[in-house]
Amino acid sequence: MAERLSSSVASSSCCCLLPTSKRAAMPSSATLPPLPHRFSSSSSRPSHRLASYLLTSSSSSLRLLRVRPSSLSYSLMTSVKKTMLVLCASSDPAQLRSAREDIKELLKTTFCHPILVRLGWHDAGTYDKNVVEWPKCGGANGSLRFEIELNHAANAGLVNALKLIQPIKDKYSSVTYADLFQLASATAIEEAGGPQIPMRYGRVDVSGPEQCPDEGRLPDAGPSSPADHLRDVFYRMGLDDKEIVALSGAHTLGRARPERSGWGKPETRYTKDGPGAPGGQSWTVQWLKFDNSYFKDIMERKDEELLVLPTDAVLLEDPSFKIYATKYTMDQDAFFKDYAEAHGKLSNLGAKFDPPEGISIEYDSKTVAAEPFVAAKYSYGERKKELSDAMKQKIRAEYEALGGSPDTPLKSNYFLNIMILIAGLAFLTSLVMN
């Protein structure tokens, strides 16, 4: 499936800033992938087939027993549904790590970085900080897997992203959709050369389409007042001007297609040969590489082959936005730092975590962090001083090549020392005898 889809998804736009009035219609429900947790958009009840199975457990396994729906009382069916929701409430750390490796392999063969970034953004970007109750507040809760939300105009084309990662979801059933969407988005950024996103997992999935947010919460690309529109949408999520500009920098990835979004050229010299399906218009020359070229390009505006939307141009027109856009143009490290923080924050919006503190898959909890490198400890005498970063790296590399580190000096090898001493004495003896 991944190979069949690679030509179409690689061309998808990274972000959601596409106007409703210009978007192409969504595919019919017949084109949607079969999803194990999907319900009919017209009812909150599970399908008849799902209702005809009873989940039982033992000390070592889970079993599904076929039963007659008519023989189940209402209370028993309610218990079964609740049990199923509990079983898929949070993700397994080991499966999350394995899923991440599968996503990396998927990216290598399909070049689907942009659409996976967009998938995570659109699941989280419906959050409303003014709504307290979960899941009415929207956010990263896996609701984007349901047809009713996929049919929102802002989500046009995201069914392809869902088709791509559904086999991974099927393989790792203990990973929630909410976690998988955010894992895929962060991994796509990192694999495209971007910063490591500070992530935590354990997001709980919503149970049915009746819990999907209303349409109209995602940003538009061509509003009458781009700056006001961006602030209306992102302030509602609890984000500020710096985070708006930093997140906009993800437009360094992806392309827009006029037949899908109403924006962009049919093709440019940067997109006519792919990768993936040729065509579309990108924001940057290297549209599968995450860097700060987006800000440089919208500042220079010298290349007509590159796309600049009204919501892109306003980043250098609005006085507050311009402070950050100018900074990121000159300092990629600053952009990476601010982007990673903003993306991490976005991925948590509206999420309900189980356990409440979330799950980390980045580091082994048993691993003790090494003592910070202090160069002065490795210099001496009157020339003792702080070393350059390059020298620190060189010293560390030399230690690590021998199996140690400057933080933990190598232990003496007494056998080797004795052998060296014997060899030295033998050499001196031979000199004396001659």
C-alpha positions in Angstrom: 0.0 0.0 0.0 2.8 2.4 0.9 4.3 2.0 -2.6 1.0 2.7 -4.3 0.4 5.8 -2.3 4.0 7.2 -2.4 3.5 9.2 -5.6 0.5 11.0 -4.3 1.3 11.7 -0.7 4.8 13.1 -1.3 3.3 16.0 -3.0 0.9 17.1 -0.2 1.2 20.4 1.5 2.7 20.4 5.0 0.4 22.8 6.7 -3.3 23.5 7.0 -3.3 27.1 5.7 -5.5 26.4 2.7 -8.8 28.3 2.2 -12.1 26.4 2.4 -13.5 28.1 -0.7 -10.7 26.8 -3.0 -10.3 23.3 -1.7 -11.2 20.2 -3.7 -13.9 18.0 -2.5 -13.0 15.1 -0.3 -13.1 11.5 -1.7 -16.2 9.5 -0.9 -16.4 7.2 2.1 -15.8 4.2 -0.3 -12.2 5.3 -0.7 -11.5 5.4 3.1 -9.4 2.6 4.6 -11.0 0.1 6.9 -10.3 1.3 10.4 -10.8 -1.0 13.5 -12.0 1.9 15.7 -14.3 3.6 13.2 -18.0 4.1 13.8 -20.7 5.1 11.4 -20.8 8.9 11.2 -24.6 8.7 11.7 -24.6 6.8 14.9 -22.5 6.6 18.1 -23.2 2.9 18.4 -20.6 0.2 17.4 -21.4 -1.8 14.2 -23.5 -4.9 14.5 -20.5 -7.1 13.9 -18.5 -5.4 16.7 -21.5 -5.8 19.0 -21.5 -9.6 18.4 -18.3 -10.2 20.2 -17.7 -10.3 23.9 -14.2 -9.6 25.3 -13.1 -11.8 28.1 -9.7 -12.1 29.8 -7.6 -14.5 31.8 -4.4 -14.2 33.6 -2.4 -14.8 30.5 -4.5 -13.7 27.5 -7.4 -11.9 26.1 -10.1 -13.7 24.1 -13.0 -12.7 21.9 -16.1 -14.9 22.2 -18.8 -14.8 19.6 -22.2 -14.2 21.2 -25.7 -13.3 20.0 -26.4 -9.6 20.4 -30.0 -10.3 21.4 -28.8 -12.3 24.4 -26.8 -9.5 25.8 -28.5 -7.1 28.2 -28.0 -3.4 27.8 -25.8 -3.3 30.9 -23.6 -6.1 29.7 -23.1 -4.4 26.3 -22.2 -1.2 28.0 -19.6 -3.0 30.1 -18.1 -4.6 27.0 -17.8 -1.2 25.3 -16.2 0.4 28.4 -13.8 -2.5 28.6 -12.7 -2.0 25.0 -12.2 1.7 25.6 -10.0 0.9 28.6 -7.9 -1.6 26.7 -7.0 1.0 24.1 -6.8 4.0 26.5 -3.1 4.4 26.4 0.0 3.3 24.5 2.6 0.7 25.2 6.2 2.2 25.3 7.8 -0.8 23.5 5.3 -0.7 20.7 5.7 3.1 20.4 9.4 2.7 19.8 8.9 0.0 17.2 6.2 2.1 15.5 8.7 4.9 15.3 11.2 2.7 13.5 8.5 1.6 11.0 7.6 5.3 10.4 11.2 6.0 9.6 11.2 3.2 7.0 7.9 4.5 5.6 9.4 7.9 5.1 12.4 6.5 3.2 10.2 4.9 0.6 7.2 7.3 0.3 8.7 10.8 1.0 5.5 11.5 3.0 7.1 13.8 5.5 4.9 16.8 4.7 1.6 15.0 4.9 2.5 13.2 8.2 3.4 16.6 9.7 0.1 17.9 8.6 -1.8 14.9 10.0 -0.4 15.5 13.5 -1.0 19.3 13.3 -4.6 18.9 12.2 -5.5 16.4 14.9 -4.1 18.8 17.6 -5.0 22.1 16.0 -8.7 21.9 16.8 -8.0 22.7 20.4 -10.0 25.4 22.2 -8.5 26.6 25.5 -11.8 28.2 26.4 -13.5 24.8 26.6 -12.6 22.8 29.7 -14.4 19.5 29.1 -12.6 16.7 27.3 -13.0 15.9 24.4 -15.2 18.8 23.6 -12.1 21.0 23.8 -10.7 19.3 20.7 -7.0 18.7 20.3 -4.7 15.6 20.0 -7.3 12.9 20.7 -7.3 10.8 17.5 -10.6 12.1 16.3 -9.2 12.8 12.8 -9.5 9.1 12.0 -13.3 9.4 11.7 -14.9 10.2 8.3 -16.9 13.1 9.6 -13.7 15.0 10.5 -11.7 13.8 7.5 -14.5 15.4 5.4 -13.8 18.9 6.8 -12.5 21.0 4.0 -9.3 21.8 5.8 -8.4 18.1 6.0 -8.7 17.5 2.2 -6.2 14.8 1.3 -5.4 13.6 4.8 -7.2 10.3 4.0 -4.0 9.4 2.2 -1.9 9.9 5.3 -4.3 7.7 7.3 -4.0 5.0 4.6 -0.2 5.1 4.9 -0.1 4.7 8.7 -3.0 2.4 9.2 -0.8 -0.7 8.6 1.4 0.5 11.4 -1.6 1.0 13.6 -2.8 -2.5 12.8 0.7 -3.9 13.6 0.9 -2.1 16.9 -2.6 -2.3 18.3 -1.5 -1.0 21.7 -0.6 2.4 20.3 -3.5 4.9 20.2 -4.3 6.8 17.1 -3.7 10.1 19.0 -0.2 9.0 19.9 0.5 7.6 16.4 -0.5 10.8 14.7 1.8 12.9 16.9 4.6 10.3 16.7 4.4 10.3 12.9 4.5 14.1 12.8 7.5 14.5 15.1 9.4 11.7 13.4 8.8 13.3 10.0 10.3 16.6 11.2 13.4 14.9 12.7 14.0 12.6 9.7 13.8 15.6 7.3 16.8 17.2 9.2 14.8 19.2 11.7 15.2 19.3 15.5 14.3 16.6 17.9 10.8 17.4 19.2 10.3 17.0 23.0 7.5 14.5 23.1 5.5 12.5 25.6 2.9 9.8 24.9 0.0 8.1 26.5 -2.8 10.1 24.7 -6.2 8.6 25.0 -8.4 8.2 21.9 -11.9 9.5 21.6 -14.4 6.7 21.1 -16.6 7.8 18.3 -17.4 10.4 15.6 -19.9 12.2 17.9 -16.8 13.4 19.8 -15.2 15.1 16.7 -14.9 18.9 16.8 -17.0 21.2 14.7 -15.6 22.3 11.4 -13.9 25.7 11.1 -11.2 25.6 13.9 -8.2 25.3 11.6 -6.5 28.3 9.9 -7.2 29.6 6.4 -4.6 30.8 3.8 -6.3 33.7 2.2 -8.3 35.6 4.9 -9.0 39.3 4.4 -6.8 40.1 7.4 -4.1 37.4 7.6 -2.5 38.7 10.8 -5.8 38.9 12.7 -6.9 35.5 11.4 -3.7 33.8 12.5 -4.0 35.3 15.9 -7.6 34.4 16.3 -6.9 30.7 15.5 -3.6 30.3 17.3 -4.5 32.4 20.4 -7.6 30.2 20.8 -5.2 27.2 21.1 -3.1 29.1 23.7 -0.2 29.9 21.4 1.6 33.2 21.0 3.2 35.3 18.2 6.6 33.6 18.5 4.9 30.1 18.3 2.8 31.2 15.3 5.9 32.3 13.4 8.0 29.2 14.4 5.3 26.8 13.5 4.8 28.6 10.1 8.4 27.6 9.4 7.3 24.1 8.8 6.2 25.3 5.3 9.8 24.6 4.5 8.4 21.1 3.8 5.8 20.2 1.2 4.0 21.5 -1.9 0.6 22.9 -2.8 -1.4 21.7 -5.8 -4.1 23.9 -7.5 -6.3 20.9 -8.3 -6.5 20.0 -4.6 -6.2 23.3 -2.7 -6.7 26.1 -5.3 -3.3 27.4 -4.5 0.0 27.1 -6.3 1.2 26.4 -9.8 0.6 23.1 -11.6 4.4 22.5 -11.5 7.7 24.3 -11.2 11.3 23.4 -12.0 11.7 22.2 -8.4 8.7 19.9 -8.5 8.2 18.7 -12.1 10.4 15.6 -11.5 9.1 14.7 -8.0 10.1 12.8 -5.9 6.7 11.1 -5.8 4.1 12.4 -8.2 5.5 15.4 -10.1 4.0 18.8 -9.9 2.7 21.4 -7.5 4.4 24.4 -6.1 6.7 24.3 -3.1 7.6 27.1 -0.6 11.3 26.2 -0.8 13.7 24.7 -3.3 14.6 21.6 -1.2 11.0 20.9 0.0 11.8 17.7 1.8 14.6 19.3 3.9 13.7 21.0 7.2 15.7 24.2 7.6 15.2 27.9 7.8 15.1 28.5 4.0 11.4 29.3 4.2 12.1 32.5 6.1 14.9 33.4 3.7 12.8 32.9 0.7 9.8 34.9 1.8 12.1 37.7 2.8 13.9 37.8 -0.5 10.9 37.1 -2.8 13.3 36.7 -5.7 12.1 33.4 -7.1 8.6 33.3 -8.7 8.8 29.5 -8.7 8.4 29.5 -5.0 5.0 29.8 -3.3 4.2 32.6 -0.9 0.6 32.6 0.6 -0.9 35.7 2.2 -0.4 34.1 5.6 3.3 33.6 4.7 3.8 37.2 3.5 2.3 38.6 6.7 5.1 37.2 8.8 7.3 39.9 7.5 4.7 42.6 7.3 3.2 42.5 10.8 5.6 44.2 13.3 5.4 41.5 16.0 5.7 38.6 13.6 8.5 40.3 11.8 10.7 40.2 14.9 10.8 36.5 14.9 10.8 35.9 11.2 13.8 38.1 10.8 15.6 36.3 13.7 14.9 32.9 12.1 16.2 34.1 8.8 19.6 34.8 10.3 19.7 32.1 13.0 18.7 28.6 12.2 19.6 27.3 15.6 17.2 29.8 17.2 14.5 28.7 14.8 15.1 25.0 15.5 14.9 25.6 19.3 11.7 27.6 19.1 10.1 25.3 16.6 10.8 22.2 18.7 9.3 23.8 21.7 6.2 25.0 19.8 5.7 21.7 18.0 6.0 19.8 21.3 3.4 22.2 22.9 1.1 21.8 19.9 1.2 18.0 20.2 -0.1 18.1 23.7 -3.0 20.5 23.2 -6.3 19.0 24.4 -4.7 15.6 25.1 -5.8 13.4 27.9 -2.8 11.3 29.1 -2.8 7.9 30.8 -0.8 8.0 33.0 -1.3 11.7 33.7 2.4 12.4 33.5 2.6 10.8 30.1 5.1 8.2 28.7 8.6 8.9 27.5 10.2 6.7 24.9 13.4 8.8 24.3 15.6 7.5 27.1 16.0 4.5 29.4 15.0 5.6 32.9 17.9 3.5 34.3 20.5 5.5 32.3 22.3 8.1 34.4 23.3 11.2 32.6 27.1 11.8 32.4 28.6 14.6 34.3 28.7 17.8 32.2 31.9 18.3 30.3 34.1 20.9 32.0 37.1 21.7 29.8 39.2 23.2 32.7 39.4 19.7 34.3 41.4 18.6 31.2 43.9 21.5 30.9 46.8 22.2 33.3 49.5 24.5 34.5 49.7 28.2 33.6 47.9 27.6 30.3 44.8 26.2 32.1 41.8 27.8 30.6 38.4 27.1 28.9 38.9 25.2 25.6 37.0 25.9 22.4 33.9 23.8 21.6 35.8 22.2 18.7 38.6 21.1 21.1 36.1 19.8 23.6 34.5 17.7 20.9 38.0 16.4 19.8 38.9 15.4 23.3 35.6 13.7 23.8 35.9 11.8 20.5 39.4 10.6 21.4 38.2 9.3 24.8 35.2 7.6 23.3 37.3 5.9 20.6 39.0 4.1 23.4 35.8 3.1 25.1 35.7 5.8 27.7 34.8 9.4 28.1 36.3 12.6 29.5 33.6 12.4 32.2 34.7 8.9 33.3 38.5 8.5 32.7 39.7 5.1 31.6 40.9 2.7 34.3 44.6 1.7 34.3 45.4 -1.6 32.5 48.0 -3.0 34.8 48.8 -6.0 32.6 49.5 -3.6 29.7 51.6 -1.4 31.8 53.8 -4.3 33.0 54.2 -5.5 29.4 55.3 -2.0 28.3 57.8 -1.8 31.2 59.3 -5.2 30.3 59.6 -4.2 26.6 61.3 -0.9 27.7 63.8 -2.7 29.9 64.6 -5.2 27.2 65.3 -2.4 24.8 67.6 -0.7 27.2 69.4 -4.0 27.9 70.0 -4.5 24.2 71.5 -1.0 23.9 73.9 -1.6 26.8 75.0 -5.0 25.6 75.8 -3.6 22.2 
